[in-house]
Amino acid sequence: MTDTTARRVAASAGWQSAAKIAIALMGVVSVAILTRYLGTEGYGAYALGFSFLALFGAVADLGLFSILVRDISREPDRAEELIGNGITLRGVLWLVVSLLAVGIAFLLPYDADVRTAIALAALPFGMGLVNGALLAGLQARLQMAGASGAEVAGRAATLAAAAGAAWLDLGFTAILLTASVGAAVTLMLTLAVARRTFAVRPRVDLAVWRTLLVASLPLGLALGINELYFRADQLIISLSRPLEEVGWYGLAFRVIELAATLPGTLLISLFPVISVQVAANDVRVRDTLQRGFDILVAVAAPLALGGLVLAGPVVAAVAGDAFAGAADPLRILLFAGGLAFVNGLLGYALIARDRQRDTLWLNVTALVLNLALNIALVPAYGIDAAAATAVVSELAILAGGLWLVHRHLQFLPAPGMVLRAVAAAGVMTGVLWVCDAAPLAVLLVLAAVTYPAALWAVGGARVLGAIRRGRPG
């Protein structure tokens, strides 16, 4: 990675990181509003509806976002052609998959609120798919400042609408529709930003569709299977445990999604660079992957270990005592989330190498393992078993992903940052445990001070400094 490219990646990631921080903060406020207004069962229906549709949304995406980013990065002159066809193709896929999802929902033993949630969740998902085609072009060119602002504005609109619906006591359906308000705002603003860079016009070129589908189908199947194993626990909980537990697990899962915003930003920003380097057989791709690995580990370790102490206070502060049952699964899921950060990097590396079929088989293996454990354990042991199953599944993907990336890219991450980050996070967790009776705000300040200091003491800061300068650690 050249210094110029490193700066472009850093700038793109910086804009997106700032946006993701704002979105995460708004997400916390939104969860607080929804959990308190809807209660455990109402929030369970809300979370289940969006989780169910997210599973089908992964199928509708079909991996097209990653393929579009990769192809536009390699052939920038075809950006308008690829984006236009991506918009239309995604729209068609969304319509077909949404009808399928709603139809299946009516065959399952769900109550009216859950079915309503699934049906209405299809609206923001559709707008999100179209928005993703525009983002692919901007991401490939590392021009994400305006798009990040559009996403922040959309989330702010969702939050404002949710707060208004709760304050006016408009009911469950109105709360569901607030997501569509934000998605519409995001799409309109992203469209305005994209038009400054390239012409935006839906296109229907069956030859291009066929090329995109052939490239993305293995990845799309892999993502769909990955989403199924990622969401299977919630579906099995909903069919075998009380709706209250669905609400608890939904809250824990939502916290993990919010925690993943910054690592996700780094992965998306690195992907165009990795794609270009792999296509050019540039040996520097291994340095790029190592830097990404080090940063992701440095983020994952304090989340996983610190969560052992902070999960309970976080749940209480965000959702109140009624959701205390979410604390234990959150503690476990934070470990799964940390593993997923690294797995995301390995997955993108394989996509850049055109090894989508390998990711498909890897995710099939994880899905079989996940389903078997969930079906065997969740009905009897509940949501803690579901969270533990997620950790086991991520470990399986990590092992397979490391083997595949080593085989096809001759890359195996150096473990130095793992040891440093775990040691520093262990020190931080010890301090938090000693002071666990302190208010949450005090604990968060202690974590924010202790972890960087401990990381610096064990040499991790030098590695991160080298990453920021765009040179190998």
Secondary structure by P-SEA (a helix, b strand, c coil): ccaaaaaaaaaaaaaaaaaaaaaaaaaaaaaaaaaaaacaaaaaaaaaaaaaaaaaaaaaacaaaaaaaaaaaacccaaaaaaaaaaaaaaaaaaaaaaaaaaaaaaccccaaaaaaaaaaaaaaaaaaaaaaaaaaaaaacccaaaaaaaaaaaaaaaaaaaaaaaacccaaaaaaaaaaaaaaaaaaaaaaaaacbbbbbbbcaaaaaaaaaacaaaaaaaaaaaaaaaaaaaaaaacccaaaaaaaaaaaaaaaaaaaaaaaaaaaaaaaaaaaaaacccaaaaaaaaaaaaaaaaaaaaaaaaaccaaaaaaaccccccccaaaaaaaaaaaaaaaaaaaaaaaaaaaacaaaaaaaaaaaaaaaaaaaaaaccccccaaaaaaaaaaaaaaaaaaaaaaaaacccccccaaaaaaaaaaaaaaaaaaaaaccccaaaaaaaaacaaaaaaaaaaaaaaaaaaaacccc
